[in-house]
């Protein structure tokens, strides 16, 4: 790990004073103090974590990535409702 890096992830859930964040490329989620998150951060928000010397120093919500994920999910749900997953196009 370098002295300073940025990681991306998604807020999975809140447990008391902690936010459980699923980080891109990592198997285990990371627990981050809610105090480091913006007040309006919520489950499902995509975030960027700034890390210095192994410690999270700042968490920012990435509204563009959050919106893009919502749109992907919406499109998948619409395909499911239309039954496209049941078609055999082979």
KAUR-V916538 format. One record per run of one state. SS is the DSSP state (2 for helix, 1 for strand, 0 for the rest). FROM is the first residue (numbers start at 1). LEN is the number of residues. If there is no record, write none. Layout:
ss=SS from=FROM len=LEN
ss=SS from=FROM len=LEN
//
This chain:
ss=0 from=1 len=3
ss=1 from=4 len=12
ss=0 from=16 len=2
ss=1 from=18 len=6
ss=0 from=24 len=6
ss=1 from=30 len=4
ss=2 from=34 len=3
ss=0 from=37 len=9
ss=1 from=46 len=7
ss=0 from=53 len=2
ss=1 from=55 len=7
ss=0 from=62 len=1
ss=2 from=63 len=19
ss=0 from=82 len=2
ss=2 from=84 len=3
ss=0 from=87 len=4
//
